[in-house]
Amino acid sequence: MKAAGPAIGIDIGGTKLAVALVHPSGRILAQRTLATEAERGFERAVGRIETAIRAVLRPTRAGRGQLAGIGVGCAGPVDPARGLINNPYTLAGWNQCDLVTPLQRRFGVPVWLENDADAAALGECFQGAGRGFDPVVMLTFGTGVGGAALVRGQVYRGVQGEHPELGHLPVSPDGPDCYCGTRGCLESMASGTAVGEAGRSLGFPDARAVFAAARAGHPAAEPIVNRALAAAATAAWTICHTLLPARLVLGGGMMAEHYDLFAEAIRHRLAGATQFPRAAVSIAPAALGNDAGLVGAASLAWRPLITL
C-alpha cells in the first residue's frame, strides 16, 4: 500500500457508537466509545460524533489536513451512494438522515458511508481473518445479525447498489415474526436480542444469562441456545450453497464468547453437504473483534491504495 495518512473509522450500532483514529496499517491509534442514544435525535448524534472525532485527533496531533478521510459503518439499511441512513428499526427516528454532508463540512475531508456488516467484512479482509481468501462471507451476531460478502476484495452489492440482508435469511417457517416482514429469519432467532427475549419469558435477565445457563446444562436455557445454533447452521448451509465462500468469518459481540458453539454447529451441519467442496470452505472467528467495523470503515479512505 502506498503512503497514506490516518483515517477516522466510525462504527454505529443500535446501542454503542465508536470512533477511532486508525493508522494505514490497521492499528488503532485512539478510540472513543459511547452509547448511541439514537432516540435522543439524529442532530444530537452528529454533534456527539464530531466531539468524539476531535477527541481522538487531539492526543495524536493529527490535523485535518493529515486525514485521508472519514469512513462510517452504520447499522442498516443505509444508502452508501447518497450517504443516507434509513434505519428506524434499530436507530429510532433515523430515517433519510444524511451523516456524510455535515462531517464533510466540519472536517473538510472525504466521507464514506457503508453498512456496518460490510465495514466489518472490509476490516477482516484488510487485516483480519478474511485476508488472503476470496470470496469471503462474514456474519456478525450481536443486537441483530448482519452479513456481508466480498468478491475479489470488493463489497458485493445487489440491485441498485443495495446491501443483501443475510441476517434475514429465512431459517424456520415456525419461528417468530421479524420486522423484516417474514417469520423465522436468522436475526429473529439467533441474535442477542432474540435470545434475550426468549430467555426473559422464562425468567432470564438477558442473552448472556441464557448462554451461561445453557452451558451449565439448564433445561430451560438449552433449547433457546440450541434454536439459535440451528438457525445459524441453516443460514450457513444456504450461504455455502449459494455464494460458496472460501472463508466464512463469524464476528460480532456474541462470537467473542460463543464462537465455539456456533462454529461447531455450523461445521456439523456442513459435514453433510454433497453439492460443493466442503474442504475448500473454512470457518474462522473474526480476528479484529469489535474493532473490525472501525478498521474497515477507516479503510474506505484507502481503498484505491489497498491490494487485498
C-alpha positions as a Markdown table, in Angstrom:
| # | Residue | x | y | z |
|---|---|---|---|---|
| 1 | Met | 0.0 | 0.0 | 0.0 |
| 2 | Lys | 1.3 | 3.5 | -0.9 |
| 3 | Ala | 1.9 | 6.0 | 1.8 |
| 4 | Ala | -1.3 | 7.5 | 3.2 |
| 5 | Gly | -2.4 | 9.4 | 6.3 |
| 6 | Pro | -4.5 | 8.0 | 9.1 |
| 7 | Ala | -8.3 | 7.9 | 8.7 |
| 8 | Ile | -11.2 | 8.1 | 11.1 |
| 9 | Gly | -13.4 | 5.0 | 11.4 |
| 10 | Ile | -16.9 | 5.2 | 12.9 |
| 11 | Asp | -19.0 | 2.2 | 13.9 |
| 12 | Ile | -22.6 | 3.0 | 14.7 |
| 13 | Gly | -24.7 | 0.2 | 16.2 |
| 14 | Gly | -28.1 | 0.1 | 17.9 |
| 15 | Thr | -26.6 | 0.6 | 21.4 |
| 16 | Lys | -23.0 | 1.6 | 21.0 |
| 17 | Leu | -21.2 | 4.1 | 18.8 |
| 18 | Ala | -17.4 | 4.0 | 18.4 |
| 19 | Val | -15.0 | 6.5 | 16.8 |
| 20 | Ala | -11.3 | 5.7 | 16.2 |
| 21 | Leu | -8.3 | 7.2 | 14.5 |
| 22 | Val | -6.7 | 4.3 | 12.5 |
| 23 | His | -3.2 | 4.1 | 11.1 |
| 24 | Pro | -3.0 | 2.8 | 7.4 |
| 25 | Ser | -1.5 | -0.5 | 8.9 |
| 26 | Gly | -4.9 | -1.1 | 10.6 |
| 27 | Arg | -3.6 | -0.2 | 14.0 |
| 28 | Ile | -6.0 | 1.9 | 16.2 |
| 29 | Leu | -4.2 | 5.0 | 17.5 |
| 30 | Ala | -7.0 | 6.4 | 19.6 |
| 31 | Gln | -10.6 | 5.5 | 20.3 |
| 32 | Arg | -13.8 | 6.7 | 22.0 |
| 33 | Thr | -16.9 | 4.6 | 22.7 |
| 34 | Leu | -20.2 | 5.9 | 23.8 |
| 35 | Ala | -23.9 | 5.0 | 23.9 |
| 36 | Thr | -25.7 | 5.6 | 20.6 |
| 37 | Glu | -28.8 | 7.1 | 22.2 |
| 38 | Ala | -30.5 | 7.2 | 18.8 |
| 39 | Glu | -33.8 | 8.0 | 20.4 |
| 40 | Arg | -32.5 | 11.4 | 21.5 |
| 41 | Gly | -32.3 | 12.7 | 18.0 |
| 42 | Phe | -30.0 | 12.5 | 14.9 |
| 43 | Glu | -28.7 | 16.1 | 15.1 |
| 44 | Arg | -27.6 | 15.5 | 18.7 |
| 45 | Ala | -25.8 | 12.3 | 17.5 |
| 46 | Val | -23.9 | 14.3 | 14.8 |
| 47 | Gly | -22.7 | 16.7 | 17.4 |
| 48 | Arg | -21.5 | 13.9 | 19.7 |
| 49 | Ile | -19.7 | 12.2 | 16.7 |
| 50 | Glu | -18.0 | 15.5 | 15.9 |
| 51 | Thr | -16.8 | 15.8 | 19.5 |
| 52 | Ala | -15.6 | 12.2 | 19.6 |
| 53 | Ile | -13.6 | 12.7 | 16.3 |
| 54 | Arg | -11.9 | 15.8 | 17.7 |
| 55 | Ala | -11.1 | 13.9 | 20.9 |
| 56 | Val | -9.3 | 11.1 | 19.1 |
| 57 | Leu | -7.4 | 13.6 | 16.9 |
| 58 | Arg | -6.2 | 15.7 | 19.8 |
| 59 | Pro | -3.7 | 13.3 | 21.5 |
| 60 | Thr | -2.0 | 12.3 | 18.2 |
| 61 | Arg | -1.9 | 15.9 | 16.9 |
| 62 | Ala | -3.3 | 14.7 | 13.6 |
| 63 | Gly | -4.7 | 17.8 | 11.9 |
| 64 | Arg | -7.4 | 17.9 | 9.4 |
| 65 | Gly | -5.0 | 18.1 | 6.5 |
| 66 | Gln | -3.3 | 14.9 | 7.5 |
| 67 | Leu | -6.5 | 12.8 | 7.5 |
| 68 | Ala | -7.1 | 10.6 | 4.5 |
| 69 | Gly | -10.8 | 10.7 | 5.2 |
| 70 | Ile | -13.7 | 9.5 | 7.4 |
| 71 | Gly | -15.4 | 6.2 | 7.0 |
| 72 | Val | -18.7 | 5.3 | 8.7 |
| 73 | Gly | -20.1 | 1.8 | 9.1 |
| 74 | Cys | -23.7 | 2.0 | 10.3 |
| 75 | Ala | -26.4 | -0.5 | 11.2 |
| 76 | Gly | -28.5 | -0.7 | 8.0 |
| 77 | Pro | -30.4 | -0.1 | 5.9 |
| 78 | Val | -28.1 | 2.6 | 4.6 |
| 79 | Asp | -27.7 | 4.2 | 1.1 |
| 80 | Pro | -24.0 | 4.5 | 0.5 |
| 81 | Ala | -24.3 | 6.3 | -2.8 |
| 82 | Arg | -26.4 | 9.1 | -1.2 |
| 83 | Gly | -24.8 | 9.0 | 2.2 |
| 84 | Leu | -28.2 | 8.4 | 3.9 |
| 85 | Ile | -29.1 | 6.3 | 7.0 |
| 86 | Asn | -32.5 | 4.7 | 6.6 |
| 87 | Asn | -32.8 | 2.7 | 9.8 |
| 88 | Pro | -35.8 | 3.5 | 12.1 |
| 89 | Tyr | -35.8 | -0.2 | 13.1 |
| 90 | Thr | -32.7 | -0.2 | 15.4 |
| 91 | Leu | -31.9 | 3.5 | 15.3 |
| 92 | Ala | -35.1 | 5.2 | 16.4 |
| 93 | Gly | -36.0 | 8.1 | 14.2 |
| 94 | Trp | -33.0 | 7.8 | 11.9 |
| 95 | Asn | -34.8 | 7.7 | 8.5 |
| 96 | Gln | -33.4 | 9.5 | 5.5 |
| 97 | Cys | -30.6 | 11.0 | 7.7 |
| 98 | Asp | -27.6 | 12.5 | 6.0 |
| 99 | Leu | -24.4 | 12.0 | 8.0 |
| 100 | Val | -21.9 | 12.4 | 5.2 |
| 101 | Thr | -22.6 | 16.1 | 4.4 |
| 102 | Pro | -22.2 | 17.5 | 7.9 |
| 103 | Leu | -19.0 | 15.6 | 8.6 |
| 104 | Gln | -17.5 | 16.7 | 5.2 |
| 105 | Arg | -18.4 | 20.3 | 6.1 |
| 106 | Arg | -17.0 | 20.2 | 9.6 |
| 107 | Phe | -13.7 | 18.3 | 8.8 |
| 108 | Gly | -13.0 | 19.2 | 5.1 |
| 109 | Val | -12.1 | 15.6 | 4.1 |
| 110 | Pro | -13.9 | 12.9 | 2.1 |
| 111 | Val | -16.5 | 10.9 | 4.0 |
| 112 | Trp | -17.9 | 7.4 | 3.1 |
| 113 | Leu | -20.9 | 5.6 | 4.4 |
| 114 | Glu | -21.3 | 1.8 | 4.4 |
| 115 | Asn | -23.5 | -0.8 | 6.1 |
| 116 | Asp | -21.8 | -1.9 | 9.3 |
| 117 | Ala | -21.6 | -5.5 | 8.3 |
| 118 | Asp | -19.9 | -4.5 | 5.0 |
| 119 | Ala | -17.5 | -2.3 | 7.0 |
| 120 | Ala | -16.6 | -5.2 | 9.4 |
| 121 | Ala | -16.0 | -7.6 | 6.5 |
| 122 | Leu | -13.7 | -5.0 | 4.8 |
| 123 | Gly | -11.8 | -4.8 | 8.1 |
| 124 | Glu | -11.4 | -8.5 | 8.3 |
| 125 | Cys | -10.3 | -8.8 | 4.7 |
| 126 | Phe | -7.9 | -5.9 | 5.1 |
| 127 | Gln | -6.1 | -7.1 | 8.3 |
| 128 | Gly | -8.0 | -10.0 | 9.8 |
| 129 | Ala | -9.5 | -13.4 | 9.3 |
| 130 | Gly | -10.5 | -12.9 | 5.7 |
| 131 | Arg | -7.2 | -11.7 | 4.4 |
| 132 | Gly | -5.9 | -13.8 | 1.5 |
| 133 | Phe | -9.3 | -15.5 | 0.9 |
| 134 | Asp | -11.7 | -15.0 | -1.9 |
| 135 | Pro | -14.7 | -14.9 | -1.8 |
| 136 | Val | -15.4 | -14.1 | 1.8 |
| 137 | Val | -18.7 | -14.0 | 3.7 |
| 138 | Met | -18.9 | -12.6 | 7.2 |
| 139 | Leu | -21.8 | -12.9 | 9.6 |
| 140 | Thr | -21.9 | -10.7 | 12.7 |
| 141 | Phe | -24.0 | -11.7 | 15.7 |
| 142 | Gly | -24.9 | -9.0 | 18.2 |
| 143 | Thr | -28.0 | -7.0 | 18.9 |
| 144 | Gly | -29.0 | -8.0 | 15.4 |
| 145 | Val | -27.4 | -10.3 | 12.8 |
| 146 | Gly | -25.6 | -8.7 | 9.8 |
| 147 | Gly | -23.9 | -10.2 | 6.9 |
| 148 | Ala | -21.6 | -9.2 | 4.0 |
| 149 | Ala | -19.9 | -10.8 | 1.0 |
| 150 | Leu | -16.7 | -9.7 | -0.6 |
| 151 | Val | -15.7 | -10.8 | -4.0 |
| 152 | Arg | -12.2 | -10.0 | -5.3 |
| 153 | Gly | -11.8 | -7.7 | -2.4 |
| 154 | Gln | -14.9 | -5.6 | -3.3 |
| 155 | Val | -18.2 | -5.5 | -1.4 |
| 156 | Tyr | -20.9 | -7.4 | -3.3 |
| 157 | Arg | -23.9 | -5.3 | -3.9 |
| 158 | Gly | -27.3 | -6.2 | -5.2 |
| 159 | Val | -29.7 | -4.4 | -7.5 |
| 160 | Gln | -29.5 | -0.5 | -7.3 |
| 161 | Gly | -26.4 | -1.0 | -5.1 |
| 162 | Glu | -28.4 | -2.4 | -2.2 |
| 163 | His | -26.8 | -4.4 | 0.6 |
| 164 | Pro | -28.0 | -8.1 | 0.7 |
| 165 | Glu | -29.5 | -8.7 | 4.1 |
| 166 | Leu | -28.1 | -12.1 | 5.0 |
| 167 | Gly | -29.3 | -11.6 | 8.6 |
| 168 | His | -32.8 | -12.0 | 7.3 |
| 169 | Leu | -32.4 | -15.3 | 5.5 |
| 170 | Pro | -35.5 | -17.5 | 6.5 |
| 171 | Val | -34.3 | -20.4 | 8.5 |
| 172 | Ser | -37.5 | -21.7 | 10.1 |
| 173 | Pro | -41.1 | -21.2 | 8.9 |
| 174 | Asp | -42.3 | -21.7 | 12.5 |
| 175 | Gly | -40.0 | -19.1 | 14.0 |
| 176 | Pro | -41.0 | -15.7 | 15.5 |
| 177 | Asp | -42.2 | -12.8 | 13.4 |
| 178 | Cys | -39.5 | -10.3 | 12.4 |
| 179 | Tyr | -39.8 | -6.6 | 11.5 |
| 180 | Cys | -38.3 | -7.5 | 8.1 |
| 181 | Gly | -41.7 | -9.0 | 7.1 |
| 182 | Thr | -41.1 | -12.7 | 7.4 |
| 183 | Arg | -41.2 | -15.4 | 10.1 |
| 184 | Gly | -38.2 | -17.3 | 11.5 |
| 185 | Cys | -35.3 | -15.3 | 9.9 |
| 186 | Leu | -31.8 | -15.7 | 11.2 |
| 187 | Glu | -31.9 | -12.4 | 13.1 |
| 188 | Ser | -35.2 | -13.2 | 14.8 |
| 189 | Met | -33.8 | -16.5 | 16.1 |
| 190 | Ala | -30.0 | -16.1 | 16.6 |
| 191 | Ser | -29.3 | -12.5 | 17.5 |
| 192 | Gly | -28.6 | -11.4 | 21.0 |
| 193 | Thr | -32.0 | -9.7 | 21.1 |
| 194 | Ala | -33.8 | -12.8 | 20.0 |
| 195 | Val | -32.0 | -15.0 | 22.6 |
| 196 | Gly | -32.6 | -12.4 | 25.3 |
| 197 | Glu | -36.3 | -12.1 | 24.5 |
| 198 | Ala | -36.8 | -15.8 | 24.6 |
| 199 | Gly | -34.9 | -16.0 | 27.9 |
| 200 | Arg | -36.9 | -13.2 | 29.6 |
| 201 | Ser | -40.1 | -15.1 | 29.0 |
| 202 | Leu | -38.5 | -17.8 | 31.2 |
| 203 | Gly | -37.0 | -15.6 | 33.9 |
| 204 | Phe | -33.5 | -15.0 | 32.5 |
| 205 | Pro | -32.5 | -11.3 | 32.5 |
| 206 | Asp | -30.6 | -11.2 | 29.2 |
| 207 | Ala | -28.9 | -13.2 | 26.5 |
| 208 | Arg | -25.7 | -13.6 | 28.4 |
| 209 | Ala | -27.5 | -15.3 | 31.3 |
| 210 | Val | -29.2 | -17.6 | 28.8 |
| 211 | Phe | -25.9 | -18.7 | 27.3 |
| 212 | Ala | -24.3 | -19.1 | 30.7 |
| 213 | Ala | -27.2 | -21.2 | 31.9 |
| 214 | Ala | -27.2 | -23.4 | 28.8 |
| 215 | Arg | -23.5 | -24.1 | 29.2 |
| 216 | Ala | -24.3 | -25.2 | 32.7 |
| 217 | Gly | -27.0 | -27.6 | 31.4 |
| 218 | His | -30.1 | -25.6 | 32.5 |
| 219 | Pro | -33.0 | -27.4 | 30.9 |
| 220 | Ala | -34.9 | -24.2 | 30.1 |
| 221 | Ala | -31.9 | -22.4 | 28.6 |
| 222 | Glu | -30.6 | -25.2 | 26.4 |
| 223 | Pro | -33.5 | -25.2 | 23.9 |
| 224 | Ile | -33.1 | -21.4 | 23.4 |
| 225 | Val | -29.4 | -21.6 | 22.6 |
| 226 | Asn | -29.9 | -24.8 | 20.5 |
| 227 | Arg | -32.5 | -22.9 | 18.4 |
| 228 | Ala | -30.0 | -20.1 | 17.8 |
| 229 | Leu | -27.3 | -22.6 | 16.8 |
| 230 | Ala | -29.6 | -24.4 | 14.5 |
| 231 | Ala | -30.6 | -21.2 | 12.9 |
| 232 | Ala | -27.0 | -20.2 | 12.3 |
| 233 | Ala | -26.2 | -23.6 | 10.9 |
| 234 | Thr | -29.1 | -23.5 | 8.5 |
| 235 | Ala | -28.1 | -20.0 | 7.3 |
| 236 | Ala | -24.6 | -21.1 | 6.8 |
| 237 | Trp | -25.8 | -24.1 | 4.7 |
| 238 | Thr | -27.8 | -21.7 | 2.5 |
| 239 | Ile | -24.9 | -19.3 | 2.2 |
| 240 | Cys | -22.4 | -22.0 | 1.2 |
| 241 | His | -24.8 | -23.4 | -1.4 |
| 242 | Thr | -25.5 | -20.0 | -3.0 |
| 243 | Leu | -22.3 | -17.9 | -2.6 |
| 244 | Leu | -19.8 | -20.7 | -1.9 |
| 245 | Pro | -17.2 | -18.6 | 0.0 |
| 246 | Ala | -13.6 | -19.7 | 0.5 |
| 247 | Arg | -14.0 | -18.5 | 4.1 |
| 248 | Leu | -16.9 | -17.9 | 6.4 |
| 249 | Val | -16.0 | -15.4 | 9.1 |
| 250 | Leu | -18.1 | -15.2 | 12.3 |
| 251 | Gly | -17.9 | -12.0 | 14.2 |
| 252 | Gly | -19.9 | -9.6 | 16.5 |
| 253 | Gly | -20.2 | -9.4 | 20.2 |
| 254 | Met | -21.7 | -12.9 | 20.7 |
| 255 | Met | -18.9 | -14.6 | 18.9 |
| 256 | Ala | -16.3 | -13.2 | 21.3 |
| 257 | Glu | -17.8 | -15.5 | 23.9 |
| 258 | His | -19.6 | -18.2 | 22.0 |
| 259 | Tyr | -17.7 | -18.8 | 18.7 |
| 260 | Asp | -17.0 | -22.4 | 19.8 |
| 261 | Leu | -20.7 | -23.2 | 20.0 |
| 262 | Phe | -21.7 | -21.6 | 16.7 |
| 263 | Ala | -18.7 | -22.9 | 14.7 |
| 264 | Glu | -19.3 | -26.5 | 16.0 |
| 265 | Ala | -22.9 | -26.3 | 15.0 |
| 266 | Ile | -22.1 | -25.0 | 11.5 |
| 267 | Arg | -19.3 | -27.5 | 10.8 |
| 268 | His | -21.6 | -30.3 | 11.9 |
| 269 | Arg | -24.3 | -29.2 | 9.5 |
| 270 | Leu | -21.9 | -28.6 | 6.6 |
| 271 | Ala | -20.3 | -32.0 | 7.1 |
| 272 | Gly | -23.4 | -33.5 | 5.4 |
| 273 | Ala | -23.2 | -31.3 | 2.3 |
| 274 | Thr | -22.7 | -33.1 | -1.1 |
| 275 | Gln | -23.0 | -30.4 | -3.6 |
| 276 | Phe | -19.9 | -28.3 | -3.0 |
| 277 | Pro | -16.3 | -29.0 | -2.0 |
| 278 | Arg | -16.6 | -28.9 | 1.8 |
| 279 | Ala | -12.9 | -29.0 | 2.5 |
| 280 | Ala | -12.4 | -25.8 | 0.5 |
| 281 | Val | -14.7 | -23.7 | 2.8 |
| 282 | Ser | -13.1 | -22.7 | 6.1 |
| 283 | Ile | -14.8 | -21.2 | 9.1 |
| 284 | Ala | -12.9 | -18.7 | 11.3 |
| 285 | Pro | -13.6 | -16.3 | 14.1 |
| 286 | Ala | -13.2 | -12.6 | 13.4 |
| 287 | Ala | -9.6 | -11.7 | 14.2 |
| 288 | Leu | -10.3 | -8.0 | 14.9 |
| 289 | Gly | -13.1 | -8.5 | 17.3 |
| 290 | Asn | -15.2 | -5.4 | 17.9 |
| 291 | Asp | -12.6 | -3.3 | 16.1 |
| 292 | Ala | -13.4 | -4.9 | 12.7 |
| 293 | Gly | -16.0 | -2.3 | 11.9 |
| 294 | Leu | -13.7 | 0.6 | 12.9 |
| 295 | Val | -10.8 | -0.7 | 10.8 |
| 296 | Gly | -13.0 | -1.5 | 7.9 |
| 297 | Ala | -14.7 | 1.9 | 7.9 |
| 298 | Ala | -11.4 | 3.7 | 8.0 |
| 299 | Ser | -10.1 | 1.5 | 5.2 |
| 300 | Leu | -12.7 | 3.1 | 2.9 |
| 301 | Ala | -10.4 | 6.1 | 2.8 |
| 302 | Trp | -7.5 | 3.9 | 1.5 |
| 303 | Arg | -9.4 | 1.6 | -0.8 |
| 304 | Pro | -7.8 | 2.8 | -4.1 |
| 305 | Leu | -4.4 | 2.2 | -2.5 |
| 306 | Ile | -5.1 | -1.2 | -1.0 |
| 307 | Thr | -4.3 | -4.6 | -2.6 |
| 308 | Leu | -6.1 | -7.3 | -0.8 |
